[in-house]
Amino acid sequence: MGVGANLCLMARKEPVPVMDVADIARRASQDAQGVPADLLDGYLEALAQVSAGGGRLSAEHLESRRAVGAVAAERGVSMRGAIDLYLSATWLAWPSLPGVRGSTGAEMFTAVGKAVFRAADAAVGALAEGYEEARRWAVRREESSRREFVDDLLDGRNLGELAERAERVGFRLAARTVVAVAWIDESFVDGSAPVRRVDASLRARVDARDVLVTTKEGLLVCVGPERLIGLAEEFVRLVGAAVGEDVAWRVGVGLAEDGPGGPVRSFGQARDALDVAERLDLPGRVHRASDLLLFQVLGRDRAALAGLVSAVLSPLREARGGGDALVETLSAYFACGRVATECARVLHIGVRTVTYRLKRVEELTGYSADDPVQGLTLHVAVLGAKLL
């Protein structure tokens, strides 16, 4: 007999008639599809006392029901199953409750019924409270554990433990990994509607254990195996659908990288791709690290890049009104494939103005935009100025 059996609801002079508590608990468990009978610990005895005395469940007993609810949650019993167990036990115990058996009239029988069902309602309510509180704590622990794992995965910490920890958060870390990141002005927030929508939609299309969708530094991050062909493209499509047409957004895609450190390297590349795209004002929404390797190389030696920019472009300051218009023309000219008419259309100026400015650049710097080698130097210097 459990702890609750010793809880007295109301003082009685005569002993409470004995019920076959074990048999009722067993039958209630069967009726509730096998929910463990020991979760009833003390409930039937307390119900018998309520029926006999007409009182209420004590505060101590209600607290014990909250504890039982927490135990049910920890065991993985569903709340519906736990409540079903208690309701089944209540109606199975009803005929043998001392208050029911001792009722001598309709009025007394009604009073007993009210007391018993009031007690059952209070017990189930306390059980549910304990269950929900335990689940909230479990969710918080899971979220905290998942957040720590994500931070270590994308920061490159504790690499030797990542594969094992990944399994615990429901993610299967692949041998070769690709990371894609999405950016919006207002940042992505864990649990927000766009994040949930992308996560749910992506998991519905692939094995949920292969893909990790999370947030990091305000970015929406997708980590997945290289073998999932089209994963990055599907992520891009889902991001566009989730944020809507009126929101500015971009996606950076890293290279496929090996080992536990692959995600942090690919994440860095995807993030750098977004940064380069913003600095250079590159067209389009999707920017792949594989297409921007030149800029990553340039950015690794900022001192050398700054020296190149200064040596090549500083003479343009001598132009009338400064060199901004000349640099802008060079940038547009290279972006348009060195087609003067297209450059003029983009800048809303005449073709003659474009050719004049290019000639002026050559006079001041000694570099021709149309010469293969000299033009490359000018192009790199213009891009370097933006990167810096």
Secondary structure as UniProt FT lines:
FT   HELIX           3..6
FT   HELIX           21..31
FT   TURN            32..34
FT   HELIX           37..40
FT   TURN            41..42
FT   HELIX           43..53
FT   HELIX           59..75
FT   HELIX           79..93
FT   HELIX           94..96
FT   HELIX           98..101
FT   HELIX           106..155
FT   HELIX           159..161
FT   HELIX           162..168
FT   TURN            169..170
FT   STRAND          176..184
FT   TURN            185..186
FT   TURN            190..191
FT   HELIX           193..205
FT   HELIX           208..210
FT   STRAND          212..216
FT   TURN            217..218
FT   STRAND          219..225
FT   TURN            226..227
FT   TURN            229..230
FT   HELIX           231..243
FT   TURN            245..246
FT   STRAND          249..253
FT   STRAND          257..258
FT   TURN            260..261
FT   HELIX           262..280
FT   STRAND          286..288
FT   HELIX           289..291
FT   HELIX           293..300
FT   HELIX           302..313
FT   HELIX           314..318
FT   TURN            320..321
FT   HELIX           324..335
FT   TURN            336..337
FT   HELIX           340..347
FT   HELIX           351..365
FT   TURN            369..370
FT   HELIX           372..387
//
